[in-house]
């Protein structure tokens, strides 16, 4: 009987020490918060501004594409940004990479951040 009580006490003590969300759960919540922030901010940007900015980066790196040339000439899609699609995915991924050091996993010392777009 004493052993059973001791075993239950140890189990309860250990269970109490592990309360709270895991690092993975904290990271997932952080990722979702970054996605929300990215969504809120992309909708405020001038249509076409991201594409033009990425075109400037590509030109500086010597990797200019046909899409970049269209972005420079403002011949691209100038519809308002939404929280879906390739443009949003790239924008969101850039936020994740840039802010990774501030994330739960970054703060825990992990050095692997999401891949750059």
N, CA and C atoms as a LAMMPS dump frame, in Angstrom:
ITEM: TIMESTEP
0
ITEM: NUMBER OF ATOMS
351
ITEM: BOX BOUNDS ff ff ff
-5.0000000000000000e+02 5.0000000000000000e+02
-5.0000000000000000e+02 5.0000000000000000e+02
-5.0000000000000000e+02 5.0000000000000000e+02
ITEM: ATOMS id mol type element x y z
1 1 1 N 0.819 -1.194 0
2 1 2 C 0 0 0
3 1 3 C 0.867 1.263 0
4 2 1 N 1.917 1.269 0.806
5 2 2 C 2.803 2.429 0.882
6 2 3 C 3.487 2.639 -0.458
7 3 1 N 3.894 1.544 -1.113
8 3 2 C 4.528 1.664 -2.429
9 3 3 C 3.566 2.262 -3.446
10 4 1 N 2.317 1.854 -3.4
11 4 2 C 1.327 2.373 -4.339
12 4 3 C 1.123 3.865 -4.118
13 5 1 N 1.052 4.29 -2.889
14 5 2 C 0.887 5.706 -2.579
15 5 3 C 2.126 6.48 -3.037
16 6 1 N 3.3 5.918 -2.802
17 6 2 C 4.543 6.581 -3.223
18 6 3 C 4.605 6.684 -4.745
19 7 1 N 4.208 5.629 -5.449
20 7 2 C 4.231 5.647 -6.913
21 7 3 C 3.26 6.689 -7.456
22 8 1 N 2.083 6.755 -6.894
23 8 2 C 1.097 7.744 -7.328
24 8 3 C 1.612 9.151 -7.034
25 9 1 N 2.242 9.344 -5.892
26 9 2 C 2.784 10.661 -5.535
27 9 3 C 3.863 11.094 -6.515
28 10 1 N 4.749 10.166 -6.874
29 10 2 C 5.808 10.477 -7.836
30 10 3 C 5.192 10.827 -9.187
31 11 1 N 4.193 10.051 -9.613
32 11 2 C 3.527 10.318 -10.894
33 11 3 C 2.892 11.7 -10.897
34 12 1 N 2.187 12.043 -9.843
35 12 2 C 1.544 13.353 -9.759
36 12 3 C 2.574 14.476 -9.721
37 13 1 N 3.676 14.252 -9.033
38 13 2 C 4.728 15.255 -8.977
39 13 3 C 5.323 15.483 -10.365
40 14 1 N 5.603 14.391 -11.081
41 14 2 C 6.152 14.514 -12.432
42 14 3 C 5.147 15.15 -13.384
43 15 1 N 3.893 14.793 -13.254
44 15 2 C 2.863 15.365 -14.122
45 15 3 C 2.765 16.871 -13.89
46 16 1 N 2.92 17.306 -12.673
47 16 2 C 2.867 18.727 -12.363
48 16 3 C 4.046 19.493 -12.933
49 17 1 N 5.176 18.829 -13.062
50 17 2 C 6.376 19.483 -13.587
51 17 3 C 6.325 19.676 -15.095
52 18 1 N 5.479 18.932 -15.758
53 18 2 C 5.436 19.016 -17.213
54 18 3 C 4.196 19.749 -17.709
55 19 1 N 3.572 20.516 -16.829
56 19 2 C 2.378 21.227 -17.275
57 19 3 C 2.764 22.37 -18.21
58 20 1 N 1.826 22.778 -19.019
59 20 2 C 2.072 23.852 -19.97
60 20 3 C 2.339 23.285 -21.348
61 21 1 N 2.267 24.145 -22.351
62 21 2 C 2.452 23.682 -23.73
63 21 3 C 3.906 23.302 -24.003
64 22 1 N 4.071 22.321 -24.857
65 22 2 C 5.411 21.886 -25.256
66 22 3 C 6.056 22.958 -26.136
67 23 1 N 7.334 22.816 -26.389
68 23 2 C 8.041 23.758 -27.256
69 23 3 C 7.432 23.759 -28.654
70 24 1 N 7.077 22.575 -29.162
71 24 2 C 6.444 22.502 -30.479
72 24 3 C 5.105 23.229 -30.489
73 25 1 N 4.322 23.067 -29.418
74 25 2 C 3.033 23.757 -29.337
75 25 3 C 3.229 25.275 -29.242
76 26 1 N 4.23 25.696 -28.485
77 26 2 C 4.529 27.124 -28.388
78 26 3 C 4.942 27.669 -29.752
79 27 1 N 5.759 26.901 -30.481
80 27 2 C 6.218 27.324 -31.803
81 27 3 C 5.048 27.423 -32.777
82 28 1 N 4.146 26.443 -32.72
83 28 2 C 2.979 26.47 -33.607
84 28 3 C 2.118 27.698 -33.326
85 29 1 N 1.936 28.03 -32.063
86 29 2 C 1.156 29.224 -31.713
87 29 3 C 1.866 30.482 -32.202
88 30 1 N 3.194 30.517 -32.072
89 30 2 C 3.978 31.657 -32.554
90 30 3 C 3.857 31.782 -34.065
91 31 1 N 3.981 30.654 -34.77
92 31 2 C 3.835 30.655 -36.233
93 31 3 C 2.47 31.203 -36.645
94 32 1 N 1.418 30.772 -35.95
95 32 2 C 0.069 31.242 -36.264
96 32 3 C -0.055 32.745 -36.016
97 33 1 N 0.586 33.235 -34.948
98 33 2 C 0.557 34.67 -34.662
99 33 3 C 1.289 35.454 -35.749
100 34 1 N 2.416 34.948 -36.21
101 34 2 C 3.165 35.606 -37.286
102 34 3 C 2.329 35.613 -38.564
103 35 1 N 1.618 34.511 -38.825
104 35 2 C 0.766 34.457 -40.016
105 35 3 C -0.333 35.509 -39.93
106 36 1 N -0.921 35.665 -38.754
107 36 2 C -1.959 36.686 -38.556
108 36 3 C -1.387 38.081 -38.784
109 37 1 N -0.202 38.344 -38.228
110 37 2 C 0.431 39.647 -38.418
111 37 3 C 0.754 39.895 -39.893
112 38 1 N 1.268 38.869 -40.571
113 38 2 C 1.59 39.003 -41.996
114 38 3 C 0.322 39.282 -42.797
115 39 1 N -0.754 38.589 -42.459
116 39 2 C -2.023 38.785 -43.165
117 39 3 C -2.528 40.215 -42.973
118 40 1 N -2.493 40.682 -41.735
119 40 2 C -2.972 42.041 -41.463
120 40 3 C -2.134 43.082 -42.183
121 41 1 N -0.831 42.86 -42.258
122 41 2 C 0.034 43.878 -42.857
123 41 3 C 0.035 43.832 -44.379
124 42 1 N -0.068 42.647 -44.974
125 42 2 C -0.009 42.577 -46.442
126 42 3 C -1.203 43.29 -47.068
127 43 1 N -2.334 43.247 -46.386
128 43 2 C -3.534 43.889 -46.925
129 43 3 C -3.422 45.421 -46.923
130 44 1 N -2.447 45.952 -46.184
131 44 2 C -2.24 47.401 -46.131
132 44 3 C -1.256 47.897 -47.183
133 45 1 N -0.537 46.981 -47.818
134 45 2 C 0.49 47.36 -48.783
135 45 3 C -0.112 47.759 -50.12
136 46 1 N 0.592 48.627 -50.816
137 46 2 C 0.19 49.04 -52.157
138 46 3 C 0.351 47.859 -53.105
139 47 1 N -0.695 47.524 -53.855
140 47 2 C -0.59 46.394 -54.793
141 47 3 C 0.613 46.542 -55.719
142 48 1 N 1.337 45.456 -55.871
143 48 2 C 2.509 45.432 -56.739
144 48 3 C 3.807 45.808 -56.047
145 49 1 N 3.731 46.374 -54.838
146 49 2 C 4.946 46.838 -54.17
147 49 3 C 5.874 45.693 -53.773
148 50 1 N 5.31 44.576 -53.352
149 50 2 C 6.152 43.433 -52.985
150 50 3 C 6.898 42.902 -54.201
151 51 1 N 6.173 42.745 -55.294
152 51 2 C 6.795 42.226 -56.51
153 51 3 C 7.908 43.143 -56.997
154 52 1 N 7.673 44.447 -56.936
155 52 2 C 8.714 45.393 -57.343
156 52 3 C 9.922 45.318 -56.403
157 53 1 N 9.679 45.185 -55.133
158 53 2 C 10.775 45.047 -54.169
159 53 3 C 11.587 43.783 -54.408
160 54 1 N 10.888 42.677 -54.656
161 54 2 C 11.594 41.425 -54.937
162 54 3 C 12.35 41.52 -56.264
163 55 1 N 11.789 42.255 -57.218
164 55 2 C 12.469 42.442 -58.51
165 55 3 C 13.766 43.228 -58.316
166 56 1 N 13.726 44.229 -57.462
167 56 2 C 14.941 45.011 -57.18
168 56 3 C 15.997 44.098 -56.555
169 57 1 N 15.592 43.263 -55.595
170 57 2 C 16.533 42.328 -54.97
171 57 3 C 17.124 41.381 -56.01
172 58 1 N 16.275 40.838 -56.881
173 58 2 C 16.757 39.925 -57.915
174 58 3 C 17.711 40.622 -58.873
175 59 1 N 17.389 41.855 -59.248
176 59 2 C 18.26 42.61 -60.155
177 59 3 C 19.626 42.846 -59.508
178 60 1 N 19.612 43.178 -58.222
179 60 2 C 20.873 43.419 -57.515
180 60 3 C 21.724 42.158 -57.445
181 61 1 N 21.062 40.998 -57.408
182 61 2 C 21.777 39.722 -57.358
183 61 3 C 22.108 39.188 -58.75
184 62 1 N 21.636 39.892 -59.791
185 62 2 C 21.882 39.446 -61.157
186 62 3 C 20.968 38.314 -61.593
187 63 1 N 19.817 38.191 -60.95
188 63 2 C 18.872 37.108 -61.243
189 63 3 C 17.534 37.631 -61.758
190 64 1 N 17.547 38.626 -62.594
191 64 2 C 16.331 39.241 -63.096
192 64 3 C 15.555 38.259 -63.973
193 65 1 N 14.253 38.153 -63.721
194 65 2 C 13.385 37.255 -64.495
195 65 3 C 12.383 38.081 -65.298
196 66 1 N 11.634 37.409 -66.144
197 66 2 C 10.594 38.085 -66.927
198 66 3 C 9.529 38.682 -65.999
199 67 1 N 9.195 37.973 -64.936
200 67 2 C 8.235 38.506 -63.964
201 67 3 C 8.767 39.769 -63.302
202 68 1 N 10.074 39.787 -63.056
203 68 2 C 10.68 40.981 -62.462
204 68 3 C 10.583 42.172 -63.405
205 69 1 N 10.827 41.935 -64.679
206 69 2 C 10.745 43.014 -65.669
207 69 3 C 9.325 43.563 -65.715
208 70 1 N 8.323 42.671 -65.669
209 70 2 C 6.928 43.119 -65.645
210 70 3 C 6.641 43.93 -64.381
211 71 1 N 7.2 43.5 -63.248
212 71 2 C 6.988 44.225 -61.987
213 71 3 C 7.581 45.624 -62.065
214 72 1 N 8.758 45.754 -62.687
215 72 2 C 9.367 47.08 -62.857
216 72 3 C 8.496 47.97 -63.729
217 73 1 N 7.909 47.393 -64.768
218 73 2 C 7.083 48.166 -65.686
219 73 3 C 5.662 48.324 -65.211
220 74 1 N 5.382 47.829 -63.993
221 74 2 C 4.048 47.891 -63.423
222 74 3 C 3.038 47.18 -64.309
223 75 1 N 3.504 46.194 -65.058
224 75 2 C 2.608 45.433 -65.908
225 75 3 C 2.092 44.176 -65.241
226 76 1 N 2.386 44.029 -63.947
227 76 2 C 1.94 42.847 -63.218
228 76 3 C 0.527 43.014 -62.699
229 77 1 N 0.149 42.115 -61.86
230 77 2 C -1.178 42.134 -61.253
231 77 3 C -1.188 43.175 -60.142
232 78 1 N -2.012 44.186 -60.273
233 78 2 C -2.097 45.228 -59.254
234 78 3 C -3.389 45.139 -58.44
235 79 1 N -3.93 43.924 -58.327
236 79 2 C -5.11 43.76 -57.476
237 79 3 C -4.655 43.753 -56.014
238 80 1 N -5.537 44.122 -55.105
239 80 2 C -5.161 44.173 -53.677
240 80 3 C -4.626 42.822 -53.197
241 81 1 N -3.688 42.889 -52.276
242 81 2 C -3.136 41.662 -51.7
243 81 3 C -4.169 40.989 -50.806
244 82 1 N -4.124 39.685 -50.802
245 82 2 C -4.981 38.86 -49.953
246 82 3 C -4.099 37.937 -49.121
247 83 1 N -4.687 37.274 -48.182
248 83 2 C -3.951 36.38 -47.282
249 83 3 C -3.916 34.952 -47.816
250 84 1 N -3.688 34.821 -49.094
251 84 2 C -3.6 33.508 -49.729
252 84 3 C -2.827 33.668 -51.022
253 85 1 N -2.35 32.577 -51.542
254 85 2 C -1.653 32.604 -52.822
255 85 3 C -0.148 32.684 -52.667
256 86 1 N 0.542 32.652 -53.795
257 86 2 C 2.005 32.616 -53.816
258 86 3 C 2.642 33.854 -53.198
259 87 1 N 2.082 35.029 -53.481
260 87 2 C 2.665 36.264 -52.946
261 87 3 C 2.579 36.271 -51.425
262 88 1 N 1.402 35.912 -50.894
263 88 2 C 1.272 35.874 -49.438
264 88 3 C 2.181 34.805 -48.851
265 89 1 N 2.258 33.641 -49.466
266 89 2 C 3.117 32.568 -48.945
267 89 3 C 4.567 33.039 -48.84
268 90 1 N 5.054 33.717 -49.856
269 90 2 C 6.439 34.208 -49.829
270 90 3 C 6.602 35.266 -48.741
271 91 1 N 5.663 36.19 -48.669
272 91 2 C 5.7 37.251 -47.66
273 91 3 C 5.714 36.658 -46.253
274 92 1 N 4.844 35.698 -45.99
275 92 2 C 4.75 35.028 -44.689
276 92 3 C 6.045 34.283 -44.371
277 93 1 N 6.597 33.562 -45.339
278 93 2 C 7.845 32.834 -45.118
279 93 3 C 8.981 33.798 -44.773
280 94 1 N 9 34.955 -45.418
281 94 2 C 10.033 35.948 -45.095
282 94 3 C 9.902 36.419 -43.652
283 95 1 N 8.675 36.607 -43.182
284 95 2 C 8.45 36.987 -41.779
285 95 3 C 8.976 35.897 -40.862
286 96 1 N 8.663 34.626 -41.179
287 96 2 C 9.1 33.521 -40.329
288 96 3 C 10.621 33.479 -40.231
289 97 1 N 11.283 33.606 -41.356
290 97 2 C 12.746 33.54 -41.371
291 97 3 C 13.35 34.723 -40.612
292 98 1 N 12.842 35.919 -40.882
293 98 2 C 13.39 37.119 -40.251
294 98 3 C 13.196 37.114 -38.741
295 99 1 N 12.039 36.668 -38.286
296 99 2 C 11.722 36.73 -36.857
297 99 3 C 12.034 35.448 -36.099
298 100 1 N 12.588 34.426 -36.777
299 100 2 C 12.832 33.137 -36.119
300 100 3 C 13.628 33.258 -34.824
301 101 1 N 14.659 34.102 -34.75
302 101 2 C 15.404 34.19 -33.484
303 101 3 C 14.532 34.574 -32.284
304 102 1 N 13.418 35.243 -32.535
305 102 2 C 12.514 35.658 -31.452
306 102 3 C 11.472 34.588 -31.126
307 103 1 N 11.406 33.525 -31.917
308 103 2 C 10.41 32.476 -31.714
309 103 3 C 10.776 31.613 -30.518
310 104 1 N 9.827 30.807 -30.016
311 104 2 C 10.162 29.913 -28.902
312 104 3 C 11.349 28.997 -29.209
313 105 1 N 11.375 28.424 -30.396
314 105 2 C 12.494 27.543 -30.741
315 105 3 C 13.783 28.339 -30.921
316 106 1 N 13.695 29.524 -31.479
317 106 2 C 14.869 30.376 -31.604
318 106 3 C 15.408 30.767 -30.249
319 107 1 N 14.512 31.11 -29.321
320 107 2 C 14.909 31.465 -27.97
321 107 3 C 15.493 30.267 -27.217
322 108 1 N 15.073 29.057 -27.604
323 108 2 C 15.576 27.84 -26.969
324 108 3 C 16.934 27.436 -27.528
325 109 1 N 17.426 28.189 -28.51
326 109 2 C 18.75 27.92 -29.032
327 109 3 C 18.781 27.146 -30.339
328 110 1 N 17.622 26.805 -30.889
329 110 2 C 17.624 26.116 -32.163
330 110 3 C 18.071 27.082 -33.248
331 111 1 N 18.797 26.564 -34.211
332 111 2 C 19.33 27.426 -35.265
333 111 3 C 18.704 27.144 -36.621
334 112 1 N 17.825 26.181 -36.696
335 112 2 C 17.201 25.866 -37.965
336 112 3 C 15.938 26.679 -38.108
337 113 1 N 15.962 27.609 -39.035
338 113 2 C 14.786 28.432 -39.297
339 113 3 C 14.13 27.923 -40.574
340 114 1 N 12.904 28.35 -40.85
341 114 2 C 12.252 27.945 -42.092
342 114 3 C 13.122 28.331 -43.277
343 115 1 N 13.032 27.588 -44.382
344 115 2 C 13.843 27.921 -45.551
345 115 3 C 13.438 29.262 -46.136
346 116 1 N 14.426 29.969 -46.623
347 116 2 C 14.157 31.258 -47.267
348 116 3 C 13.43 31.016 -48.579
349 117 1 N 12.529 31.932 -48.954
350 117 2 C 11.777 31.758 -50.207
351 117 3 C 12.67 31.855 -51.421
